[in-house]
Amino acid sequence: MGPTPSFPSLRMRRLRRHDWARRLVAEHTLSPADFIWPLFPIDGQNRREPVGSMPGVERLSVDQIVRAAEEAMTLGIPVVALFPYTDPALKTPDGREALNPSNVICRAVRAIKKAVPDIGVLCDVALDPYTSHGHDGVIVDDDVANDETLEVLTKQALVQAEAGCDIIAPSDMMDGRVGAIRTGLEAAGLKNTLIMSYAAKYASAFYGPYRDAVGSAKALIGDKRTYQMDPANSDEAMREVALDIAEGADMVMVKPGMPYLDMVRRVKDEFRMPTFVYQVSGEYSMLMAAIERGWMERDRVILESLMGFKRAGANGVLTYFARDAAKLLKNR
């Protein structure tokens, strides 16, 4: 680079003076196509249940999930992500409801793909919404058993893919799960099903409101630090991402979002893969709490928080603000 002009020849504020100039030189942009909208299906008909710890977020019966997917399509949101609220009576130690082709997730997938065939549907693969102990896998001798869990997760992924799910997203953090699921999909002739791995998923305190939404908070016995990542580690996360890519992941994800922007940047720079980030429930609830108290300006803080993920290198964001943000962008 040549010598940099100095003041007054260089006035950095010249490019900030007008809105048109700011838009002209913007280094990053947001659009509805950047968002994946998480939704919470529940059993029943015409039901909408507020999630107490997530203002503005509701659990929706399948007919209402379809309406949400139709709205997402209209707004230009390309993908909806489904996370079930499971009736406690259906929860078992082995999470067998996850393998039921008629469970609420599979019914929601089929209904969405029938009504809105051109929208993408992402399904979470993990057992925690279905287990009576709240863990992501099968427990053997007081431990979440890795290899036994892989067998169940592969069956769960196949059930979801056969229902019409476009993107399988394993969030369990078992070793080898991407490879096992990819092998299972190929063997079943589901070679075009995408895998977005929760490649760097941390054992975070920011997940609390989500566990309320899916009903696993009260069920959880102990914690998940034996399989989710230590927040102190970043080099380890890079190894996790590399393994998932080698095993057949099409896209990778960092979770949570805002406290881990450094990992988004490292992953994108190192692997040049489609890289996503999850603005998790705790991040959403913190912002909403401040917004509701008038401490922060709603519209600006929503878009600024999402722009931060794009600037860090994310191709897209899973966010509970997806609908609101898409509306804000369309109304600009």
C-alpha positions as CSV (number, residue, x, y, z in Angstrom):
1,M,0.0,0.0,0.0
2,G,1.2,3.5,-0.8
3,P,1.3,6.4,1.7
4,T,-2.0,7.3,3.3
5,P,-3.1,10.9,2.9
6,S,-3.5,12.8,6.1
7,F,-6.0,15.4,7.4
8,P,-7.1,17.7,5.9
9,S,-6.6,16.0,2.5
10,L,-8.3,13.0,3.9
11,R,-11.6,13.5,5.7
12,M,-13.1,10.1,6.6
13,R,-16.4,11.7,7.3
14,R,-17.0,12.7,3.7
15,L,-18.2,9.1,2.9
16,R,-20.5,9.2,6.0
17,R,-22.2,12.5,5.3
18,H,-25.2,11.2,3.3
19,D,-27.3,8.1,3.4
20,W,-26.7,7.3,-0.3
21,A,-23.0,7.5,0.3
22,R,-23.1,5.2,3.3
23,R,-25.1,2.7,1.3
24,L,-22.8,3.0,-1.7
25,V,-19.6,2.1,0.3
26,A,-21.1,-0.4,2.8
27,E,-18.8,-3.4,3.1
28,H,-21.5,-5.8,4.2
29,T,-25.2,-6.0,3.7
30,L,-28.2,-7.8,5.3
31,S,-31.1,-9.3,3.5
32,P,-33.9,-11.7,4.4
33,A,-32.0,-14.4,2.5
34,D,-29.4,-14.4,5.3
35,F,-31.9,-15.7,7.9
36,I,-33.0,-19.1,9.1
37,W,-36.1,-18.8,11.3
38,P,-36.4,-21.3,14.3
39,L,-40.0,-22.5,15.0
40,F,-41.4,-24.7,17.8
41,P,-44.1,-27.2,16.7
42,I,-46.5,-28.6,19.3
43,D,-49.3,-31.1,19.1
44,G,-52.9,-29.9,18.7
45,Q,-54.8,-27.7,16.3
46,N,-54.9,-23.9,16.1
47,R,-52.6,-23.6,19.2
48,R,-50.2,-20.8,20.0
49,E,-48.4,-20.9,23.3
50,P,-46.1,-18.1,24.4
51,V,-42.7,-19.1,25.6
52,G,-42.4,-17.2,28.9
53,S,-38.7,-16.6,28.8
54,M,-38.7,-15.5,25.1
55,P,-41.0,-12.5,24.6
56,G,-42.7,-12.6,21.2
57,V,-41.8,-16.3,20.6
58,E,-44.6,-18.9,20.5
59,R,-45.0,-22.7,20.3
60,L,-47.2,-23.4,17.3
61,S,-49.4,-26.3,16.3
62,V,-48.7,-27.7,12.8
63,D,-51.4,-25.7,11.1
64,Q,-49.9,-22.5,12.6
65,I,-46.4,-23.7,11.7
66,V,-47.5,-23.8,8.0
67,R,-48.8,-20.3,8.2
68,A,-45.4,-19.2,9.6
69,A,-43.6,-20.9,6.8
70,E,-45.9,-19.2,4.3
71,E,-45.1,-15.9,5.9
72,A,-41.4,-16.7,5.8
73,M,-41.6,-17.4,2.0
74,T,-43.4,-14.1,1.4
75,L,-40.7,-12.2,3.3
76,G,-37.9,-13.9,1.4
77,I,-36.6,-16.0,4.3
78,P,-35.2,-19.2,2.7
79,V,-35.3,-21.7,5.5
80,V,-37.3,-22.5,8.6
81,A,-35.8,-24.6,11.4
82,L,-38.0,-26.9,13.5
83,F,-37.5,-27.7,17.2
84,P,-40.2,-29.8,18.9
85,Y,-42.0,-29.3,22.2
86,T,-42.6,-32.9,23.2
87,D,-45.4,-34.0,25.5
88,P,-43.7,-35.1,28.8
89,A,-45.8,-38.3,28.6
90,L,-43.9,-39.2,25.4
91,K,-40.5,-38.7,26.9
92,T,-38.5,-41.8,27.7
93,P,-34.9,-42.6,28.7
94,D,-34.1,-43.7,25.1
95,G,-35.9,-40.8,23.4
96,R,-37.8,-43.3,21.2
97,E,-40.3,-40.6,20.1
98,A,-37.5,-39.1,18.0
99,L,-37.8,-42.2,15.7
100,N,-41.6,-42.0,15.3
101,P,-42.4,-41.1,11.6
102,S,-45.6,-39.5,12.9
103,N,-44.0,-37.3,15.6
104,V,-44.8,-33.6,15.6
105,I,-41.6,-32.7,13.7
106,C,-42.3,-35.1,10.8
107,R,-45.9,-34.0,10.6
108,A,-44.7,-30.4,10.5
109,V,-42.2,-31.1,7.8
110,R,-44.7,-32.9,5.6
111,A,-47.3,-30.1,6.1
112,I,-44.8,-27.4,5.2
113,K,-43.4,-29.1,2.1
114,K,-47.0,-29.7,0.9
115,A,-48.1,-26.1,1.4
116,V,-44.8,-24.3,0.7
117,P,-42.7,-26.7,-1.4
118,D,-40.0,-24.1,-2.3
119,I,-39.0,-23.2,1.2
120,G,-36.1,-25.0,2.9
121,V,-36.8,-27.0,6.1
122,L,-34.0,-27.7,8.6
123,C,-34.5,-30.3,11.4
124,D,-32.4,-30.5,14.5
125,V,-31.0,-34.0,15.2
126,A,-30.5,-34.6,18.9
127,L,-32.4,-36.5,21.6
128,D,-32.8,-33.9,24.3
129,P,-36.4,-32.8,23.4
130,Y,-37.4,-36.5,23.6
131,T,-35.5,-37.9,26.6
132,S,-36.8,-38.0,30.2
133,H,-33.3,-37.0,31.4
134,G,-32.9,-34.1,29.0
135,H,-29.6,-35.2,27.5
136,D,-28.8,-35.3,23.8
137,G,-28.1,-39.0,23.7
138,V,-28.6,-42.4,25.3
139,I,-27.3,-42.9,28.9
140,V,-25.4,-46.0,29.8
141,D,-23.8,-46.3,33.2
142,D,-24.5,-42.7,34.1
143,D,-22.7,-41.5,30.9
144,V,-24.0,-40.2,27.6
145,A,-22.9,-43.2,25.5
146,N,-21.3,-41.9,22.2
147,D,-21.5,-45.0,19.9
148,E,-24.9,-46.2,21.1
149,T,-26.2,-42.6,20.5
150,L,-24.9,-42.6,16.9
151,E,-27.2,-45.4,16.0
152,V,-30.3,-43.6,17.3
153,L,-29.3,-40.3,15.8
154,T,-28.8,-41.9,12.3
155,K,-32.3,-43.4,12.6
156,Q,-33.7,-40.0,13.7
157,A,-32.1,-38.3,10.7
158,L,-33.5,-40.8,8.3
159,V,-37.0,-40.4,9.7
160,Q,-36.8,-36.7,9.2
161,A,-35.2,-36.8,5.7
162,E,-37.9,-39.3,4.6
163,A,-40.6,-36.9,5.8
164,G,-39.1,-34.3,3.4
165,C,-36.5,-32.4,5.6
166,D,-34.0,-30.6,3.4
167,I,-31.2,-30.0,5.9
168,I,-30.3,-32.3,8.7
169,A,-28.6,-30.4,11.5
170,P,-27.0,-32.7,14.2
171,S,-26.6,-30.6,17.4
172,D,-25.7,-33.4,19.8
173,M,-21.9,-33.1,19.6
174,M,-21.3,-36.9,19.7
175,D,-18.0,-37.9,18.0
176,G,-18.5,-39.2,14.5
177,R,-22.1,-38.3,14.2
178,V,-21.8,-36.4,10.9
179,G,-20.1,-39.4,9.3
180,A,-22.7,-41.9,10.6
181,I,-25.6,-39.8,9.4
182,R,-24.0,-39.2,6.0
183,T,-23.4,-42.9,5.6
184,G,-27.0,-43.6,6.6
185,L,-28.4,-41.1,4.2
186,E,-26.4,-42.4,1.3
187,A,-27.4,-46.0,2.0
188,A,-31.1,-44.9,2.1
189,G,-30.8,-43.2,-1.3
190,L,-31.1,-39.7,0.3
191,K,-27.9,-38.5,-1.3
192,N,-29.2,-34.9,-1.8
193,T,-30.1,-34.2,1.8
194,L,-27.9,-31.5,3.2
195,I,-26.1,-31.6,6.5
196,M,-25.5,-28.5,8.5
197,S,-23.4,-29.6,11.5
198,Y,-23.4,-27.8,14.8
199,A,-19.6,-28.1,14.4
200,A,-18.5,-25.7,17.2
201,K,-21.3,-25.9,19.8
202,Y,-20.3,-24.7,23.3
203,A,-21.6,-25.8,26.7
204,S,-23.2,-22.4,27.2
205,A,-25.3,-20.7,29.8
206,F,-27.1,-18.8,26.9
207,Y,-29.3,-21.8,26.1
208,G,-31.7,-21.5,29.0
209,P,-34.7,-20.0,27.3
210,Y,-34.5,-22.5,24.4
211,R,-34.7,-25.4,26.9
212,D,-37.8,-23.7,28.3
213,A,-39.3,-23.6,24.8
214,V,-38.7,-27.3,24.0
215,G,-39.5,-28.4,27.6
216,S,-36.1,-29.9,28.4
217,A,-35.1,-27.4,31.1
218,K,-36.8,-29.1,34.0
219,A,-35.9,-32.6,32.7
220,L,-32.2,-32.0,32.4
221,I,-30.2,-34.0,34.9
222,G,-26.7,-32.6,35.4
223,D,-25.1,-30.7,32.5
224,K,-23.8,-31.2,29.0
225,R,-20.1,-30.4,29.5
226,T,-18.9,-33.9,28.8
227,Y,-19.9,-33.5,25.1
228,Q,-20.5,-29.8,24.3
229,M,-17.4,-27.7,24.1
230,D,-15.6,-25.8,26.9
231,P,-16.1,-22.0,26.3
232,A,-12.4,-21.5,27.1
233,N,-11.3,-23.4,23.9
234,S,-11.0,-22.2,20.3
235,D,-8.3,-24.4,18.8
236,E,-10.3,-27.4,19.8
237,A,-13.3,-26.0,18.0
238,M,-11.2,-25.8,14.8
239,R,-10.5,-29.5,15.1
240,E,-14.2,-30.2,15.5
241,V,-15.1,-28.2,12.4
242,A,-12.4,-30.0,10.4
243,L,-13.7,-33.4,11.4
244,D,-17.2,-32.6,10.5
245,I,-16.2,-31.3,7.1
246,A,-14.1,-34.4,6.5
247,E,-17.2,-36.6,7.5
248,G,-19.4,-35.0,4.9
249,A,-21.0,-31.8,6.3
250,D,-22.1,-29.4,3.6
251,M,-22.3,-26.4,6.0
252,V,-21.0,-25.7,9.5
253,M,-22.4,-23.7,12.4
254,V,-21.0,-21.9,15.4
255,K,-23.3,-21.8,18.5
256,P,-23.8,-19.5,20.4
257,G,-23.3,-16.3,18.4
258,M,-22.4,-13.0,19.9
259,P,-19.9,-14.3,22.6
260,Y,-18.2,-16.4,19.9
261,L,-17.7,-14.0,17.0
262,D,-14.0,-14.8,17.0
263,M,-14.9,-18.4,16.2
264,V,-17.1,-17.4,13.3
265,R,-14.2,-15.5,11.8
266,R,-11.6,-18.2,12.4
267,V,-13.9,-20.9,10.9
268,K,-14.6,-18.8,7.8
269,D,-11.0,-17.8,7.2
270,E,-9.6,-21.3,7.7
271,F,-12.1,-23.5,5.8
272,R,-13.9,-21.2,3.4
273,M,-17.1,-23.3,4.0
274,P,-20.7,-22.1,4.1
275,T,-20.6,-20.9,7.7
276,F,-23.6,-20.2,9.9
277,V,-24.1,-18.9,13.4
278,Y,-26.9,-19.3,15.8
279,Q,-28.1,-16.2,17.7
280,V,-29.4,-18.3,20.5
281,S,-32.3,-17.9,22.9
282,G,-30.3,-16.2,25.6
283,E,-29.0,-13.6,23.2
284,Y,-32.5,-13.0,21.9
285,S,-34.0,-12.8,25.4
286,M,-31.4,-10.4,26.7
287,L,-32.0,-8.0,23.8
288,M,-35.7,-8.3,24.1
289,A,-35.5,-7.5,27.9
290,A,-33.6,-4.4,27.2
291,I,-35.9,-3.4,24.3
292,E,-39.0,-3.9,26.4
293,R,-37.6,-1.7,29.1
294,G,-36.7,1.1,26.7
295,W,-33.0,0.7,27.3
296,M,-32.2,0.0,23.6
297,E,-33.8,1.1,20.3
298,R,-35.6,-2.0,19.0
299,D,-35.2,-1.8,15.2
300,R,-31.6,-0.6,15.2
301,V,-30.3,-3.1,17.8
302,I,-31.9,-6.0,16.0
303,L,-30.3,-5.2,12.7
304,E,-27.0,-4.2,14.3
305,S,-26.7,-7.5,16.2
306,L,-27.3,-9.4,12.9
307,M,-24.9,-7.3,10.9
308,G,-22.2,-8.2,13.4
309,F,-22.5,-11.9,12.4
310,K,-22.2,-11.0,8.7
311,R,-19.2,-8.8,9.4
312,A,-17.6,-11.7,11.3
313,G,-17.9,-13.9,8.2
314,A,-21.2,-15.7,8.6
315,N,-23.1,-16.6,5.5
316,G,-26.3,-16.7,7.4
317,V,-27.8,-16.6,10.9
318,L,-30.3,-18.7,12.8
319,T,-32.3,-16.1,14.7
320,Y,-35.6,-15.7,16.4
321,F,-35.6,-12.1,15.0
322,A,-35.8,-13.5,11.4
323,R,-39.3,-12.4,10.7
324,D,-38.9,-9.0,12.4
325,A,-35.6,-8.3,10.7
326,A,-36.9,-9.3,7.3
327,K,-39.8,-6.9,7.7
328,L,-37.5,-4.1,8.7
329,L,-35.3,-4.7,5.7
330,K,-38.2,-4.8,3.3
331,N,-39.6,-1.6,4.7
332,R,-36.3,0.4,4.4
